[in-house]
Amino acid sequence: MKTEEKISAEEVKRVKALGCLKDKRYEDIFNVRVLTRNGKITAQEARVIAEASEKFGSGSITMTTRLTQEIQGVPYDKLEALFAFLAENGLETGGTGAKVRPVVSCKGTTCQYGLLDTYDLSEKIHQRFYEGYHDTKLPHKFKIAVGGCPNNCVKPDLNDIGIVGQRVFQRDLEKCRGCKKCQVEANCPIKVAHVQDGKLNWEGCNNCGRCANKCPFHVTDSFVEGAKIYIGGRWGKRTAMGRPLSKIFTDMDEVLEVIDRAILLFRDEGIAGERFADTVTRLGFEYVEKKLLAQ
């Protein structure tokens, strides 16, 4: 015999918007998402979350794929006390709903392969779009990821908007000697760089930058660092690979402007229930790219 629900569907929906997901095993137990700065928290914040878990939940904490920390097993009647406790310590819950979701990023700022200050950029994205657009209703959730290099550790091209660090060379082939043992070729991790007809060929290069300064004749000494932006990626029941815009961005303020245009385009031209990938497909990639790159 099915037991009567203790909490109305409307109330379950309301607290879900606050980052509380109902545990399907129980009538009145929720798992509560605590926001981080793209996965980063201080030691003191970690202690607060642990204390909150013991006071209000089951004492167990999990990490979500969007790098929030989820306090497990919180009874419905303890939710408000949990919110208050976290707020007193500068923490908040959230990360659900048809809106901009918490941004994720890799550790490109500190990683040996990182070509972007991912911590700085992702925090700016969080402040401007997760916090700034928090009350903006979108057709569906909107996910943003920042990757420091083409290793794609956080899979930026499977997000609605993905930023990938790039190192773009101004290769001076006049300096190329066509060496039998080419150091650029030897240091190419994806094995596309090679000497062909006496000159270096790099067709298929993903701009990872690993060959920088490797050529003894300075073919790869000159470069700029920037970002590639992918749009329309998605994982889930249906997946879609994001497509890169045709421009490499060297100004991070311009990256923020493109994200802003993408969110507003999704808000204004998306259809309720469709993901941004579907919007891009329906409107056409060329149309969307033109709108995002408009000056």
C-alpha positions in Angstrom: 0.0 0.0 0.0 1.4 3.4 -1.0 2.0 5.8 1.9 0.6 9.3 1.6 3.2 11.9 0.7 4.3 14.1 3.6 5.3 17.0 1.3 3.4 18.4 -1.6 4.7 18.3 -5.1 4.7 22.1 -5.2 6.9 22.3 -2.1 9.3 19.6 -3.5 9.6 21.8 -6.6 10.2 25.0 -4.5 13.0 23.5 -2.4 14.6 21.9 -5.5 15.0 25.4 -6.8 17.0 26.1 -3.7 19.4 23.2 -4.4 17.5 20.5 -2.4 16.9 17.3 -4.3 14.5 14.8 -2.8 16.0 11.4 -2.0 13.8 8.9 -3.9 14.0 6.4 -1.0 12.3 8.6 1.5 9.2 10.8 1.8 10.9 13.7 3.6 14.7 13.5 3.1 16.7 15.8 0.8 20.3 16.0 -0.5 21.3 19.7 -0.4 23.8 21.2 -2.8 26.3 23.8 -1.4 27.9 26.0 -4.0 31.7 26.2 -4.4 33.9 28.5 -6.4 34.2 26.0 -9.3 35.2 23.3 -7.0 37.3 25.4 -4.7 36.6 26.0 -1.0 38.7 27.1 1.9 39.7 24.8 4.7 37.3 26.7 7.0 34.4 26.3 4.5 35.2 22.6 4.4 34.9 22.4 8.2 31.6 24.3 8.0 30.1 22.0 5.4 31.3 19.0 7.5 29.7 20.4 10.6 26.5 21.2 8.7 26.4 17.6 7.5 26.7 16.2 11.0 24.2 18.7 12.5 21.5 18.6 9.9 22.2 15.6 7.6 23.5 12.1 7.7 27.1 13.0 8.1 27.9 12.1 4.5 29.0 14.5 1.7 29.2 13.9 -2.0 30.6 15.9 -5.0 28.4 16.6 -8.0 29.5 16.7 -11.6 29.2 20.5 -11.5 31.6 20.7 -8.5 29.1 21.5 -5.8 29.2 19.7 -2.5 26.1 17.8 -1.6 25.1 17.3 2.0 23.2 14.0 2.2 20.2 13.0 4.2 18.7 16.3 5.4 15.2 16.0 6.8 12.7 18.5 5.3 12.1 20.1 8.7 15.8 20.9 9.1 16.2 22.6 5.7 15.6 26.2 6.9 18.0 25.7 9.9 20.6 24.4 7.4 20.2 27.4 5.1 20.6 29.7 8.0 23.7 28.0 9.3 25.4 28.0 5.9 24.5 31.7 5.3 26.0 32.7 8.7 29.3 31.2 7.4 29.1 32.8 3.9 27.9 29.7 2.1 24.8 29.2 0.0 22.8 26.4 -1.7 21.6 26.2 -5.3 22.7 24.8 -8.7 19.4 23.6 -10.1 16.6 24.8 -12.4 16.2 26.2 -15.9 18.9 28.8 -15.5 22.6 29.3 -15.7 24.2 26.5 -13.7 27.4 26.7 -11.6 30.4 27.0 -13.9 33.0 24.2 -13.8 36.7 24.6 -14.6 39.9 22.6 -14.6 43.0 23.6 -12.7 44.6 25.3 -15.7 45.8 28.1 -13.5 48.2 25.8 -11.8 48.5 22.9 -14.2 51.6 22.5 -16.3 49.6 22.3 -19.5 47.2 25.2 -18.6 47.1 28.0 -21.2 44.4 30.1 -19.3 44.0 31.4 -15.8 41.0 29.2 -15.4 40.3 30.1 -11.8 40.1 33.8 -12.6 38.0 33.4 -15.7 35.6 30.9 -14.2 35.1 33.0 -11.1 34.2 36.0 -13.3 31.8 33.8 -15.2 30.3 32.6 -12.0 29.8 36.2 -10.7 28.5 37.6 -13.9 26.3 34.8 -15.1 25.4 32.4 -12.3 24.9 35.2 -9.7 24.1 38.0 -12.1 21.5 36.0 -14.1 20.2 34.0 -11.2 16.7 35.2 -11.6 16.7 34.9 -15.4 14.4 32.2 -16.5 15.7 30.2 -19.5 14.2 27.6 -21.8 16.3 24.9 -20.0 19.4 24.7 -17.9 22.6 26.3 -19.3 26.0 24.9 -18.5 29.4 26.5 -18.9 32.8 24.9 -18.6 36.3 26.3 -18.7 39.2 24.1 -19.8 42.8 25.3 -19.6 44.0 23.5 -22.7 42.9 21.0 -25.4 43.3 18.1 -23.0 39.6 18.8 -22.3 39.7 17.4 -18.8 36.3 19.0 -17.9 34.9 18.3 -21.4 34.1 21.9 -22.3 32.8 20.9 -25.7 30.0 18.9 -24.1 28.6 22.0 -22.4 26.2 24.6 -23.7 29.2 26.9 -23.8 32.8 25.6 -23.5 36.0 27.6 -23.3 39.3 25.9 -24.2 42.7 27.5 -23.7 44.8 27.8 -26.9 48.3 28.7 -27.9 48.4 29.9 -31.4 51.7 30.1 -33.2 52.9 32.5 -35.8 55.2 29.9 -37.3 58.0 31.4 -39.4 58.6 28.7 -42.0 61.4 30.7 -43.5 63.4 29.5 -40.6 62.5 25.9 -41.0 65.5 23.7 -42.1 63.4 20.5 -42.7 65.5 18.7 -40.0 65.6 14.9 -40.4 64.7 14.7 -36.6 62.3 17.6 -36.2 61.9 18.7 -32.5 58.5 20.1 -33.2 57.4 16.8 -34.6 59.0 14.9 -31.7 57.1 17.1 -29.1 53.7 16.9 -30.8 51.5 14.9 -28.4 48.8 14.2 -31.1 51.4 13.3 -33.8 50.1 15.7 -36.5 53.3 17.9 -36.8 55.6 16.5 -39.4 58.2 17.5 -42.0 56.8 17.3 -45.5 58.7 18.2 -48.7 61.4 19.8 -46.6 59.1 22.1 -44.5 57.1 21.7 -41.3 53.5 20.8 -41.8 51.0 21.2 -38.8 47.6 20.5 -40.4 45.3 19.3 -37.7 47.1 21.1 -34.9 44.9 21.6 -31.8 46.9 24.6 -30.5 48.0 22.8 -27.3 51.3 24.6 -27.4 53.5 21.8 -26.3 56.0 22.5 -29.1 56.7 26.1 -28.0 60.4 27.0 -28.1 61.3 23.4 -29.1 62.7 24.2 -32.5 66.4 25.1 -32.4 65.8 27.5 -35.3 63.0 29.3 -33.6 60.1 28.3 -35.8 57.8 28.0 -32.8 59.0 30.8 -30.6 56.3 33.3 -31.5 52.7 32.7 -30.3 49.7 34.2 -28.6 47.6 32.6 -25.9 43.8 32.8 -26.0 40.7 30.7 -26.0 38.4 28.8 -28.4 34.7 28.9 -27.6 32.5 25.9 -28.3 28.7 26.3 -28.5 25.9 23.8 -28.3 27.5 20.9 -26.5 25.4 18.6 -24.3 25.6 15.4 -22.4 22.8 13.4 -20.9 20.1 11.2 -22.5 21.1 12.8 -25.8 24.6 14.0 -26.4 25.9 16.6 -28.8 29.4 17.8 -29.5 29.8 21.5 -29.4 31.1 23.3 -32.4 33.8 25.9 -32.2 33.3 29.5 -33.2 35.6 30.5 -36.1 37.6 33.0 -34.0 40.3 32.5 -31.4 39.8 35.0 -28.6 42.8 36.7 -26.9 40.7 39.1 -24.8 38.9 37.5 -21.9 36.5 40.4 -21.7 35.4 39.5 -25.3 34.9 35.9 -24.1 32.5 37.2 -21.4 30.6 39.2 -24.0 30.1 36.2 -26.2 28.8 34.2 -23.2 26.4 37.0 -22.4 25.1 37.1 -26.0 24.7 33.3 -26.0 22.6 33.4 -22.8 20.4 36.2 -24.0 19.9 34.6 -27.4 18.9 31.4 -25.7 16.5 33.3 -23.4 14.9 35.2 -26.4 15.0 32.7 -29.2 15.0 29.3 -27.4 11.8 27.3 -27.0 10.7 26.1 -23.5 12.1 22.7 -22.8 14.8 22.7 -25.5 18.6 22.7 -24.7 20.9 25.3 -26.3 22.2 22.6 -28.6 18.7 22.2 -30.0 18.3 26.0 -30.4 21.6 26.1 -32.3 20.5 23.3 -34.6 17.1 24.8 -35.2 18.3 28.3 -35.9 21.4 27.2 -37.7 25.0 27.4 -36.5 25.9 30.2 -39.0 23.1 32.3 -37.7 24.0 31.8 -34.1 27.7 32.4 -34.7 26.9 35.7 -36.5 24.8 36.9 -33.6 27.5 35.9 -31.0 30.3 37.5 -32.9 28.4 40.7 -33.8 30.4 43.9 -32.9 
